[in-house]
Amino acid sequence: MTANGNFKRRVRARAAKTGESYTTALRHFRSTATGDGVMPETNQASADRHVRMAVAQNTAYQGAGDSTELRAAGREVRLLMREARQAGARIIHFPEGATCSPHKLALSTEGPDTVGPADWDRFDWRVLEDELERTARLADELGLWTVLGSVHRLTAPNRPHNSLYVISDGGVVVTRYDERMLSHTKISYMYAPGSAPRTFEVDGVRFGCLLGMEAHFPELFGAYEQLDVDCVLFSTAGAAPYDGVFATEARGHAATNSFWVSFSVPAQHSGTTPSGVIGPGGQWLTRCAGDGTPSVAVVDLDTSTKDVETAATKARPWRRTARAGLYEPHVVHDPRSNELSAF
């Protein structure tokens, strides 16, 4: 195998492992000569990158996924997409189940009062697919990247995934994130879990996706930090008081990993926990309306700002070094180190 072929093999191997595109995986290889003597493309990780994004909160429909609910959800999603584009956004981020998020009782085979295996044959898949196609066409028309929660159908008898579709500004589904850390009810009765992280880029800014109750799992956010993600899109259907807990955890993950976190919940929860975007320092940068109505909030993600530069050039490298055993060579072997009573 030639040196260049060996280098490409390594890039493809990383892409297969992480779910990245080949171009995205290429960013992780230094712009200097590799051990194979190959000069890969210039690493853009340190270049100034900028994208205007919108975070949305729309009405969550928790019924059995009939045509009326699916049509209403689709219309509202597209209305918010137009609003975001008018505000100059290049990407919009929606909650979990933005197209429809069936309640655990809505499809239960045990009746309306008992949780049981979901009967997904009752869900109107034809209408959902039509609404998703309409949304993709609008994304193409507006030139707007669209990330929205939906249900992804698998081959029967497998249960569907609880997913985030990533639709490009050309109206193409470029990747899909499937929730991995499902709740007890979801894994027992409703969904099949996903298996991998997913990343994508818009105007050089790199995004990762998480869903549902995954705010409870710091290792998932930490894994995206290792993948050099600039912003994690966290979508949840929320439920009091957990939506407030998720928001607090999201702020902590942003600060711990020095990246942006976009936090998207249904409009019904905005009275206590509206959707918003959190900065690398853990502070809210923008939030949607807190009055229970569907809305969008827009913010510029700019890697050249002082706080982001500090996060990228100081905080993240330092933490990586510390986690890799920075202090090990400095451990002292002094008897007084173990003397609890000594002053």
Phi, psi and omega per residue, in radians:
M1 nan 2.380 3.131
T2 -1.216 2.871 3.130
A3 -1.072 -0.755 -3.127
N4 -1.158 -0.647 3.112
G5 -1.157 -0.650 3.109
N6 -1.147 -0.708 3.102
F7 -1.087 -0.796 -3.138
K8 -1.094 -0.620 3.098
R9 -1.068 -0.729 3.133
R10 -1.145 -0.682 3.110
V11 -1.137 -0.781 3.129
R12 -1.100 -0.640 3.125
A13 -1.113 -0.714 3.098
R14 -1.141 -0.749 -3.135
A15 -1.057 -0.716 3.133
A16 -1.149 -0.629 -3.105
K17 -1.273 -0.668 -3.013
T18 -1.740 -0.230 -3.072
G19 1.446 0.156 -3.139
E20 -1.361 2.843 2.938
S21 -1.300 2.881 3.113
Y22 -1.052 -0.739 -3.116
T23 -1.098 -0.723 3.137
T24 -1.157 -0.750 3.131
A25 -1.087 -0.552 -3.110
L26 -1.098 -0.473 -3.123
R27 -1.081 -0.379 -3.037
H28 -1.511 0.000 3.113
F29 -1.852 2.255 -2.997
R30 -1.063 2.700 -3.108
S31 -1.409 -0.081 3.042
T32 -1.552 3.012 -3.088
A33 -1.065 2.412 3.120
T34 -1.501 3.101 3.098
G35 -1.087 -0.334 3.113
D36 -1.550 0.029 -3.108
G37 1.330 0.312 -3.094
V38 -1.790 2.455 3.080
M39 -1.757 1.692 3.096
P40 -1.202 3.073 3.133
E41 -1.088 2.730 -3.121
T42 -1.041 2.325 3.089
N43 -1.260 2.158 -3.092
Q44 -1.689 0.117 -3.018
A45 -1.060 -0.559 -3.084
S46 -1.634 -0.065 -3.127
A47 -1.283 2.673 3.096
D48 -1.212 2.254 -3.129
R49 -2.305 2.590 -3.034
H50 -2.601 2.366 3.019
V51 -2.606 2.474 3.048
R52 -1.666 2.163 -3.120
M53 -2.127 2.699 3.071
A54 -2.072 2.389 2.996
V55 -1.877 2.426 -3.018
A56 -2.100 2.735 2.922
Q57 -2.340 2.075 3.115
N58 -2.111 2.984 -3.103
T59 -1.180 2.268 3.089
A60 -1.599 2.143 3.071
Y61 -1.753 2.074 -3.008
Q62 -1.929 0.361 3.088
G63 -1.377 -2.801 -3.040
A64 -1.493 0.202 3.100
G65 1.342 0.781 3.081
D66 -1.460 2.993 -3.025
S67 -1.083 -0.634 -3.117
T68 -1.076 -0.830 -3.135
E69 -1.167 -0.755 -3.105
L70 -1.115 -0.693 3.111
R71 -1.164 -0.750 -3.140
A72 -1.103 -0.736 3.127
A73 -1.112 -0.747 -3.137
G74 -1.095 -0.748 3.126
R75 -1.082 -0.730 -3.103
E76 -1.208 -0.699 3.084
V77 -1.000 -0.812 -3.084
R78 -1.240 -0.545 3.052
L79 -1.105 -0.757 3.133
L80 -1.223 -0.563 3.065
M81 -1.070 -0.772 3.134
R82 -1.120 -0.710 3.129
E83 -1.094 -0.731 3.137
A84 -1.139 -0.738 -3.122
R85 -1.165 -0.626 3.095
Q86 -1.104 -0.482 3.110
A87 -1.511 0.084 3.074
G88 1.580 0.153 -3.111
A89 -1.222 2.537 3.043
R90 -1.789 -0.287 3.138
I91 -2.551 2.482 3.083
I92 -2.217 2.462 -3.050
H93 -2.106 2.152 -3.096
F94 -1.897 2.893 -3.132
P95 -1.261 3.002 2.936
E96 -1.007 2.403 3.090
G97 1.086 0.589 -3.124
A98 -1.053 -0.539 3.126
T99 -1.453 -0.548 3.071
C100 3.022 2.358 -3.113
S101 -2.268 1.471 -3.055
P102 -0.979 2.323 3.042
H103 -1.134 2.701 -3.085
K104 -1.068 -0.349 3.109
L105 -1.653 -0.284 -2.975
A106 -1.117 -0.643 -3.105
L107 -1.956 0.197 -3.053
S108 -1.103 2.316 3.084
T109 -1.350 -0.123 -3.137
E110 -1.607 0.053 -3.135
G111 1.837 3.016 -3.018
P112 -1.267 -0.157 -3.070
D113 -2.022 -0.002 -3.081
T114 -2.311 2.296 3.111
V115 -1.281 2.283 3.120
G116 -2.684 -3.119 3.123
P117 -0.946 2.386 -3.124
A118 -1.339 2.415 3.054
D119 -1.710 1.583 -3.057
W120 -1.290 -0.136 3.045
D121 -1.183 -0.328 3.119
R122 -1.424 -0.219 -3.122
F123 -1.407 2.409 -3.082
D124 -1.497 1.424 -3.078
W125 -1.128 -0.610 -3.111
R126 -1.068 -0.791 -3.135
V127 -1.199 -0.699 3.104
L128 -1.019 -0.821 -3.129
E129 -1.083 -0.668 3.107
D130 -1.128 -0.733 3.139
E131 -1.157 -0.690 3.103
L132 -1.137 -0.678 3.099
E133 -1.127 -0.711 3.091
R134 -1.094 -0.718 3.125
T135 -1.134 -0.724 3.115
A136 -1.111 -0.693 3.116
R137 -1.114 -0.667 3.116
L138 -1.199 -0.666 3.078
A139 -1.000 -0.720 3.098
D140 -1.143 -0.789 -3.124
E141 -1.083 -0.716 -3.089
L142 -1.492 -0.290 -3.004
G143 1.159 0.751 -3.012
L144 -2.165 2.040 3.006
W145 -1.108 2.347 -3.043
T146 -2.291 2.150 3.132
V147 -2.049 1.973 -3.064
L148 -2.438 2.566 -3.130
G149 -1.346 2.417 3.119
S150 -2.735 -3.121 3.063
V151 -1.879 2.282 -3.113
H152 -1.880 2.041 -3.058
R153 -1.276 2.367 3.040
L154 -1.942 3.045 3.137
T155 -1.243 2.254 3.104
A156 -1.031 2.489 0.166
P157 -1.626 0.270 -3.129
N158 -1.180 2.478 3.056
R159 -1.265 2.763 3.128
P160 -1.312 2.947 2.969
H161 -1.563 2.618 2.897
N162 -1.624 2.021 -2.837
S163 -2.292 2.881 2.895
L164 -2.069 2.079 3.028
Y165 -1.508 2.355 3.049
V166 -1.897 1.861 -3.099
I167 -1.819 2.189 -3.079
S168 -1.297 3.010 3.098
D169 -1.252 0.007 3.018
G170 -1.838 0.123 3.090
G171 1.393 0.376 -3.097
V172 -1.967 2.359 3.035
V173 -1.286 1.884 -3.063
V174 -1.579 -0.434 3.044
T175 -2.845 2.963 3.123
R176 -2.528 2.287 3.079
Y177 -1.784 2.282 3.111
D178 -1.926 2.224 -3.100
E179 -0.958 2.281 -3.091
R180 -1.724 -0.790 -3.081
M181 -1.628 1.367 -3.078
L182 -1.333 2.614 3.052
S183 -1.171 2.949 -3.141
H184 -1.025 -0.762 -3.127
T185 -1.155 -0.770 -3.122
K186 -1.076 -0.812 -3.075
I187 -1.274 -0.512 -3.093
S188 -1.404 -0.604 -2.951
Y189 -2.270 -0.292 -2.895
M190 -2.135 -0.844 -2.936
Y191 -2.240 2.815 2.947
A192 -1.731 2.394 -3.092
P193 -1.299 2.686 2.990
G194 -1.408 -3.099 -3.017
S195 -2.353 -0.089 -3.010
A196 -2.705 2.714 3.003
P197 -1.240 2.834 3.103
R198 -2.402 2.356 3.118
T199 -2.248 2.751 3.050
F200 -2.758 2.904 -3.100
E201 -2.189 2.485 3.012
V202 -2.268 2.052 3.135
D203 0.927 0.659 3.086
G204 1.503 -0.200 3.100
V205 -1.558 2.304 -3.006
R206 -1.779 2.277 -3.071
F207 -2.046 2.604 2.960
G208 -2.206 2.829 -3.031
C209 -2.194 2.441 3.006
L210 -2.458 2.840 -2.944
L211 -2.525 2.777 2.910
G212 1.094 -2.036 -3.110
M213 -1.788 0.298 -3.054
E214 -1.268 -0.080 2.986
A215 -1.093 -0.384 3.131
H216 -1.288 -0.111 -3.001
F217 -2.062 1.591 -3.106
P218 -1.057 -0.452 -3.119
E219 -1.146 -0.469 3.107
L220 -1.230 -0.696 3.078
F221 -1.193 -0.718 3.119
G222 -1.092 -0.605 3.109
A223 -1.143 -0.633 3.094
Y224 -1.210 -0.565 3.047
E225 -1.077 -0.704 3.115
Q226 -1.155 -0.420 3.102
L227 -1.575 0.204 3.090
D228 1.050 0.618 3.082
V229 -1.277 2.450 3.089
D230 -1.544 -0.546 -3.064
C231 -2.583 2.288 3.044
V232 -1.742 2.254 3.080
L233 -1.671 1.902 -3.141
F234 -1.871 2.048 3.135
S235 -1.974 2.337 3.101
T236 -2.481 2.667 3.033
A237 -1.461 -0.308 3.046
G238 1.073 2.894 3.030
A239 -3.076 2.229 -3.135
A240 -1.055 2.398 0.007
P241 -1.614 0.159 -2.988
Y242 -1.192 -0.523 -3.137
D243 -1.084 -0.631 3.076
G244 -1.174 -0.674 3.086
V245 -1.127 -0.770 3.121
F246 -1.031 -0.714 -3.137
A247 -1.113 -0.729 3.107
T248 -1.116 -0.771 3.126
E249 -1.115 -0.692 3.141
A250 -1.069 -0.699 3.096
R251 -1.098 -0.718 3.113
G252 -1.129 -0.717 3.127
H253 -1.132 -0.681 3.114
A254 -1.064 -0.827 -3.108
A255 -1.203 -0.698 -3.108
T256 -1.143 -0.648 -3.061
N257 -1.805 -0.041 3.097
S258 1.005 0.833 3.005
F259 -2.449 2.932 3.065
W260 -1.292 2.611 2.978
V261 -2.270 2.142 3.029
S262 -1.643 2.210 -3.007
F263 -2.020 1.948 -3.052
S264 -2.119 2.158 3.138
V265 -2.258 2.848 3.083
P266 -1.108 2.713 -3.123
A267 -1.044 -0.526 -3.109
Q268 -1.046 -0.422 -3.091
H269 -1.678 0.009 -3.005
S270 -1.248 -0.282 3.101
G271 -1.075 -0.558 3.112
T272 -1.960 -0.579 -3.075
T273 -2.458 1.415 3.112
P274 -1.234 2.771 3.051
S275 -1.105 2.749 3.126
G276 -3.088 3.107 3.111
V277 -2.107 2.327 -3.089
I278 -1.866 2.377 3.137
G279 -1.410 2.968 -3.126
P280 -1.073 -0.270 3.085
G281 -1.639 0.006 3.116
G282 1.620 0.118 -3.117
Q283 -1.709 2.602 3.063
W284 -1.237 2.263 3.093
L285 -1.684 -0.584 3.116
T286 -2.778 2.665 3.125
R287 -2.497 2.648 3.087
C288 -1.319 3.066 3.119
A289 -1.053 2.532 -3.117
G290 -1.818 0.502 -3.056
D291 -1.975 0.274 3.095
G292 1.468 0.095 -3.092
T293 -1.757 2.661 3.030
P294 -1.105 2.415 -3.126
S295 -2.881 2.995 3.040
V296 -2.258 2.699 3.006
A297 -2.279 2.434 -3.010
V298 -2.046 2.468 3.124
V299 -2.597 2.635 3.075
D300 -1.620 2.178 3.012
L301 -1.671 1.884 -3.007
D302 -2.208 2.018 -3.087
T303 -1.320 -0.127 -3.108
S304 -1.594 -0.114 3.138
T305 -1.218 2.724 -2.997
K306 -1.040 -0.798 -3.074
D307 -1.176 -0.611 3.129
V308 -1.287 -0.693 3.079
E309 -1.033 -0.748 3.126
T310 -1.089 -0.744 3.130
A311 -1.099 -0.741 -3.054
A312 -1.313 -0.640 -3.024
T313 -1.700 -0.302 -3.091
K314 -2.159 -1.034 -3.002
A315 -1.127 -0.897 -3.076
R316 -1.148 -0.807 3.110
P317 -1.076 -0.695 -3.131
W318 -1.108 -0.787 -3.128
R319 -1.125 -0.673 3.106
R320 -1.109 -0.725 3.128
T321 -1.137 -0.741 3.139
A322 -1.101 -0.746 -3.126
R323 -1.206 -0.383 -3.133
A324 -1.491 0.077 3.091
G325 1.809 0.574 -3.112
L326 -0.945 -0.705 -2.983
Y327 -1.517 -0.187 -3.053
E328 -0.960 -0.780 -3.123
P329 -1.180 -0.258 -3.058
H330 -1.759 0.033 3.105
V331 -1.138 2.238 -3.121
V332 -1.758 2.579 3.124
H333 -1.931 1.385 -3.101
D334 -2.075 2.233 -3.132
P335 -0.929 -0.600 -3.120
R336 -1.182 -0.260 3.110
S337 -1.117 -0.486 -3.094
N338 -1.841 0.066 -3.122
E339 -1.552 1.770 -3.070
L340 -1.255 -0.415 -3.077
S341 -1.631 -0.100 -3.063
A342 -1.405 2.535 3.043
F343 -1.928 nan nan
